[in-house]
Amino acid sequence: MATSVWPPLPVNELKAAEDESTERELSWLLDSLQETLASLKTGLEECYALLAPIEPGSTLVLSSPRSESIKGHITRIGSRIVKGTVHLKLKTHPPLVLSLSSTDPLVLTPLSSLRTLLNQALDCVDITRWTGDRHSAPFISSQLLLLHGILLEALSLLKGNTFHTHPASTSANSSSTESSSGVDRSGGLGLGASGGRDEWTKDPPSPTSFTPALPSTLALNLDLSDSSLLLTIRVLEPTSQTPNTFTRFAALTGMTRRLEHDEMDAVFTYRGEEVRVREKVRVESSADPSLLSVGAKLGQIERVVESCRGGLGVVIGKPEGEED
C-alpha cells in the first residue's frame, strides 16, 4: 500500500510521516474490526440456533426418480434422525420396509461436529474481542486466521465428503446409475464419519434402530451432501460364502450380470466379519431448509473474515496469502 503526505516533506521527514499515517490507519482498522466481530458473532449464533434440536424438525424426502430402489422419508431434529420409513427394492436383496425407531434414533456425527465448530468459532470471536490485546495487529491477525480455518472446516462438513466426486445430477438417478456407476460422493462414509472409503464400517448403526431389525446383509449410512442428506445402502456378502454351481454357471453364460460399483473388488471388515459389497445404492434427500440457511450464512461469514484478513494484511504490509 502506498502512502503520501501533503504538503510534500523533506526526504528525512517523509518516512516518519508515512509511519505515523500507517499507524493511524491501523488503529482505525483495528477499532472497526471490533464492530465487524460483533456482527460475526450474531451471525454465528443464528447458525447455531438453526441446528438446535427443536421440534418439529425437518422432514426430508428420499426418492430415486427413475427407480424404485429407495423410497421414503426421514425426520431430522438437531443432529438426530428421529423417525422415518424407507422402502427398499434392491436387485440382490428381497424387498424390505424399514421404520426408524423413535426410542433409538440415529445420530448424524457431522452435525454434532458442526455444532462443536460453531462453538469454537464463537469462543474465538469472544477471545479476540475481550481477552487479548485488541490493539495488537499480530494478535488480531492470528485470531482471524484461526477463525477462518474453523469456518472453512464447518463449510466442508456441510458440503460433505469429496473422496469421490461426480455431477450432482447423477446423485439420485435410476437404479442402474446408482448401483453400477461406481461413483461415490460421500466416499461410502458411515453415519456422518469423514475419512477413507472404509469409514462406514467403523461405527455402524444399531440394528435395533430399525423395525424390523436391520439384517446383517445390509449396511445403511447417512452423511451430509450439499446441505442435504445422502443415504447409502450396501448389500453385503461374507467372503467365506462361495457361489453355488448355478450361480457360477449363470455368471459364465451371461444369464446374470455382476453389478459394478467402486467397492466391488474390495474386502471390508464389518461387525467383525470380512465382507464384500455385492450392491451399492445411494440417493440424496430433498434439500434441508435449515442446512441451506446455515450454509448460506456461514459462506457469507467466511467471506467477511477473509476480507478482514486481506485488509489487515495490506495495512501491516503482509504479502497476500502469507500465513501467520
Secondary structure, DSSP 8 states (H G I E B T S, - for coil): -----SS---HHHHHHHHHHHHHHHHHHHHHHHHHHHHHHHHHHHHHHHHTS--TT-EEEEEE-TT-SSEEEEEEEETTEEEEEEEEE--SSS--EEEEE-SSS-EE-HHHHHHHHHHHHHHHHHHIIIIIS-TT-HHHHHHHHHHHHHHHHHHHHHHH---SS---GGGTT--HHHHHHS---SS-S-STT--SSTTGGGTS---GGGEES---TTEEEEEEEETTEEEEEEEEEEETT----HHHHHHHHHTSS-----TTTT-EEEETTEEEEEEEEEEEEB---HHHHHHHHHHHHHHHHHHHHHHHHHHHHT--TT---
